[in-house]
């Protein structure tokens, strides 16, 4: 299954705003996508609440996985962005 590991780019980590942006994008893709913190269990990327449970701060490594490579690429790009930047 395609996967990639990226570094969290948001200044305050994957809290409410970034988690919501990522979960909305993942849901819109229509394919299952998971996120996992280094050594942790994967969570559903379509759930902002589950993303926030990762406790991922800026600079943390997150593994994005899906059966669809395009979905992996899109969600990984969002995780790597500073979604708090204005």
C-alpha positions as CSV (number, residue, x, y, z in Angstrom):
1,X,0.0,0.0,0.0
2,X,1.4,3.4,-0.9
3,X,2.6,5.5,2.0
4,X,5.0,8.4,2.7
5,X,6.4,10.0,5.8
6,X,6.2,13.8,6.1
7,X,7.0,16.4,8.7
8,X,4.2,18.5,10.3
9,X,4.5,22.0,9.0
10,X,1.8,23.8,11.0
11,X,3.3,26.1,13.6
12,X,1.3,24.7,16.4
13,X,1.0,21.1,15.1
14,X,-2.1,19.2,14.1
15,X,-4.6,21.0,16.3
16,X,-8.2,21.9,15.3
17,X,-7.7,24.1,12.3
18,X,-5.1,22.0,10.4
19,X,-6.9,18.8,11.5
20,X,-10.2,20.1,10.0
21,X,-8.6,21.1,6.7
22,X,-6.9,17.7,6.4
23,X,-10.0,15.7,7.4
24,X,-12.2,17.6,4.9
25,X,-9.7,17.0,2.1
26,X,-9.4,13.3,3.0
27,X,-13.2,12.9,3.1
28,X,-13.6,14.6,-0.3
29,X,-11.1,12.1,-1.8
30,X,-13.6,9.2,-1.3
31,X,-10.9,6.7,-0.4
32,X,-9.6,5.6,3.0
33,X,-6.5,7.5,4.2
34,X,-4.8,7.0,7.5
35,X,-2.3,9.1,9.5
36,X,0.1,7.7,12.1
37,X,2.6,9.4,14.4
38,X,6.0,7.8,14.6
39,X,5.5,4.4,16.1
40,X,1.8,4.9,16.8
41,X,-1.4,3.4,15.6
42,X,-3.0,4.8,12.4
43,X,-6.0,6.9,12.6
44,X,-8.7,7.9,10.0
45,X,-7.6,11.0,8.2
46,X,-11.3,11.8,7.5
47,X,-11.8,12.5,11.2
48,X,-10.5,15.8,12.7
49,X,-10.9,14.5,16.2
50,X,-8.8,11.4,15.4
51,X,-6.1,13.5,13.8
52,X,-6.0,15.7,17.0
53,X,-5.5,12.5,19.1
54,X,-2.1,12.0,17.4
55,X,-0.8,14.9,19.5
56,X,1.5,15.8,16.6
57,X,3.5,19.0,17.1
58,X,5.4,21.0,14.5
59,X,8.3,18.9,13.2
60,X,6.7,15.6,14.1
61,X,6.9,12.7,11.6
62,X,3.6,11.5,10.3
63,X,3.1,8.6,8.0
64,X,0.3,9.0,5.4
65,X,-1.1,5.7,3.9
66,X,-3.8,4.9,1.4
67,X,-4.4,2.5,-1.5
68,X,-4.5,5.5,-3.8
69,X,-1.1,7.2,-4.4
70,X,-2.7,10.5,-5.4
71,X,-4.6,10.6,-2.1
72,X,-1.3,9.9,-0.2
73,X,0.4,12.7,-2.1
74,X,-2.5,15.2,-1.5
75,X,-2.8,14.6,2.2
76,X,0.9,14.5,2.8
77,X,1.2,17.9,1.1
78,X,-1.4,19.3,3.5
79,X,0.3,17.8,6.6
80,X,3.6,19.4,5.5
81,X,2.1,22.9,5.0
82,X,1.7,25.5,7.7
83,X,-2.1,25.5,7.6
84,X,-2.1,28.2,10.3
85,X,-0.4,30.7,8.0
86,X,-2.5,33.5,6.8
